[in-house]
Amino acid sequence: MHHAFKVGDHVRWNSEAGHVTGHVIRVHIRDTPYKGHVRRCSEDDPQYEIRSDRSDHIAMHRGAALEKIG
């Protein structure tokens, strides 16, 4: 299955504080616990774990929320 993003991709997403950039550090294709909740993931609808460039904060988003940059 081809995923929209892969580990190492530089991406941007919109947060409450404005646009944030970071690098994909992991692609989840199975349901996974994240910050006390189970995030629903599948081959057809993966979620991407991303480390923020600015703060090293880790976020998880679906591909639809991300835009590849660079």
Secondary structure in CASP SS format (residue, H / E / C, confidence):
PFRMAT SS
TARGET T0000
AUTHOR 0000-0000-0000
METHOD secondary structure of the structure
MODEL  1
M C 1.00
H C 1.00
H C 1.00
A C 1.00
F C 1.00
K C 1.00
V C 1.00
G C 1.00
D C 1.00
H E 1.00
V E 1.00
R E 1.00
W E 1.00
N E 1.00
S E 1.00
E C 1.00
A C 1.00
G E 1.00
H E 1.00
V E 1.00
T E 1.00
G E 1.00
H E 1.00
V E 1.00
I E 1.00
R E 1.00
V E 1.00
H E 1.00
I C 1.00
R C 1.00
D C 1.00
T E 1.00
P E 1.00
Y E 1.00
K C 1.00
G C 1.00
H E 1.00
V E 1.00
R E 1.00
R C 1.00
C C 1.00
S C 1.00
E C 1.00
D C 1.00
D C 1.00
P C 1.00
Q E 1.00
Y E 1.00
E E 1.00
I E 1.00
R E 1.00
S E 1.00
D C 1.00
R C 1.00
S C 1.00
D C 1.00
H C 1.00
I E 1.00
A E 1.00
M E 1.00
H E 1.00
R E 1.00
G H 1.00
A H 1.00
A H 1.00
L C 1.00
E E 1.00
K E 1.00
I C 1.00
G C 1.00
END
